[in-house]
């Protein structure tokens, strides 16, 4: 299942070379949507909520959101340990309203520019 994790620049850098434990993550299943809202729109709305959380976590400087794919065994409501291989993308928001998408292979090359 795809989850969205608010992250600090330091956590993203650590993730590039190992595992990182994150206390919180968001999934579309945690929220109630109108019946007409499609899956893609749900994912987008949840990623915006995670971006707001990330902006708060980073003192309003930047919103870094990791979109990650978890196994069913990891979806237990507790903290989650992520490996870089689970990252589907990195989403960045400077204002909590717009998201820029980056592929996993772009993260290592650009993380220093973003932070």
C-alpha positions as CSV (number, residue, x, y, z in Angstrom):
1,X,0.0,0.0,0.0
2,X,1.2,3.5,-0.8
3,X,1.8,5.7,2.2
4,X,2.9,9.3,2.5
5,X,5.6,10.2,5.1
6,X,6.6,13.8,6.2
7,X,10.3,13.9,6.3
8,X,13.2,16.1,7.3
9,X,16.2,16.6,4.9
10,X,18.4,14.7,7.4
11,X,16.0,11.7,7.4
12,X,16.0,11.7,3.6
13,X,19.8,11.8,3.5
14,X,20.0,8.9,6.0
15,X,17.5,6.9,4.0
16,X,19.8,7.1,1.0
17,X,22.3,4.8,2.8
18,X,20.2,2.8,5.1
19,X,16.9,2.4,6.9
20,X,15.0,5.1,8.8
21,X,12.2,4.8,11.3
22,X,9.3,7.2,10.8
23,X,6.7,7.6,13.6
24,X,3.9,8.7,11.4
25,X,2.5,8.1,7.9
26,X,-0.7,8.8,6.1
27,X,-2.8,6.6,3.8
28,X,-6.0,7.3,1.9
29,X,-7.6,4.7,4.1
30,X,-7.3,6.9,7.1
31,X,-9.7,9.5,5.7
32,X,-13.3,9.5,4.5
33,X,-13.9,10.9,1.0
34,X,-17.0,11.6,-1.0
35,X,-18.0,8.7,-3.2
36,X,-17.2,10.6,-6.4
37,X,-13.5,11.2,-5.4
38,X,-11.3,8.8,-7.4
39,X,-8.2,7.0,-6.2
40,X,-5.7,9.4,-7.8
41,X,-7.4,12.4,-6.3
42,X,-7.4,10.7,-2.9
43,X,-3.7,10.1,-3.2
44,X,-3.1,13.7,-4.1
45,X,-5.2,15.0,-1.2
46,X,-3.3,12.8,1.3
47,X,0.0,13.8,-0.1
48,X,-0.9,17.5,0.4
49,X,-1.8,16.8,4.0
50,X,1.6,15.1,4.4
51,X,3.2,18.2,2.8
52,X,1.5,20.4,5.5
53,X,2.9,18.0,8.2
54,X,6.4,18.2,6.6
55,X,6.3,22.0,6.4
56,X,5.5,22.1,10.1
57,X,8.2,19.5,10.9
58,X,10.8,21.6,9.0
59,X,9.8,24.9,10.5
60,X,8.0,26.1,7.3
61,X,11.2,25.9,5.2
62,X,10.3,23.0,2.9
63,X,7.8,20.1,2.8
64,X,9.5,16.8,1.9
65,X,7.1,13.9,1.5
66,X,8.2,10.4,0.8
67,X,5.7,8.3,-1.1
68,X,6.5,4.7,-0.1
69,X,5.1,1.3,-0.7
70,X,4.6,-0.7,2.4
71,X,4.0,-4.4,2.8
72,X,0.9,-5.5,4.6
73,X,2.9,-6.6,7.6
74,X,4.2,-3.0,8.0
75,X,0.7,-1.5,8.0
76,X,0.0,-1.9,11.7
77,X,-0.5,1.7,12.8
78,X,2.9,1.8,14.5
79,X,6.1,3.4,13.5
80,X,7.5,2.2,10.2
81,X,11.0,1.4,9.1
82,X,11.6,2.4,5.5
83,X,14.3,1.3,3.1
84,X,15.2,3.4,0.1
85,X,14.0,0.5,-2.2
86,X,10.4,1.2,-0.9
87,X,10.4,4.8,-2.1
88,X,8.2,5.4,-5.1
89,X,8.9,9.2,-5.2
90,X,9.8,12.3,-3.3
91,X,7.3,15.1,-3.3
92,X,8.4,18.6,-2.4
93,X,6.2,21.5,-1.4
94,X,7.3,25.0,-0.5
95,X,3.8,26.3,0.3
96,X,1.6,23.2,1.1
97,X,-0.4,23.8,-2.0
98,X,1.8,22.7,-4.9
99,X,3.8,19.5,-5.2
100,X,6.8,18.8,-7.3
101,X,7.5,15.1,-8.0
102,X,10.9,13.5,-8.2
103,X,11.8,9.9,-9.0
104,X,13.9,8.0,-6.5
105,X,17.0,8.1,-8.7
106,X,16.9,11.9,-8.6
107,X,16.9,12.2,-4.8
108,X,20.6,11.6,-4.2
109,X,21.7,14.0,-6.9
110,X,19.5,16.9,-5.8
111,X,18.9,16.6,-2.0
112,X,21.6,19.2,-1.2
113,X,20.0,21.7,-3.5
114,X,16.6,21.3,-1.9
115,X,17.8,21.8,1.7
